[in-house]
Amino acid sequence: MEVRESSSMPPWQGFVVPILRVLSDGAVWRTADLKPAAIELTELTAEQRVEELDTGGSRAGNRVGWALSHLTRAGAVAKIRNG
């Protein structure tokens, strides 16, 4: 299986700061709402925002998910409940 990397899409680490900026308002965010809010704070082009993975789904949304997962494991973000 060939792994293709988008040359202009930031890696998941590039989404950490936007996630933290969104969460800095102190509100409780659902992941489904957090992803587009964090993506909005990035400097992604319109093409990058709609870029999809080969398996379907948003590449940017996937990267936000990975960043959020790492932040949760590091204890920087706490999940209140699943979903």
NORZIZI-V817405 format. One record per run of one state. SS is the DSSP state (a for helix, b for strand, c for the rest). FROM is the first residue (numbers start at 1). LEN is the number of residues. If there is no record, write none. Layout:
# NORZIZI-V817405
ss->SS from->FROM len->LEN
ss->SS from->FROM len->LEN
This chain:
# NORZIZI-V817405
ss->c from->1 len->11
ss->a from->12 len->12
ss->c from->24 len->7
ss->a from->31 len->10
ss->c from->41 len->5
ss->a from->46 len->5
ss->c from->51 len->1
ss->b from->52 len->1
ss->c from->53 len->5
ss->b from->58 len->1
ss->a from->59 len->15
ss->c from->74 len->10
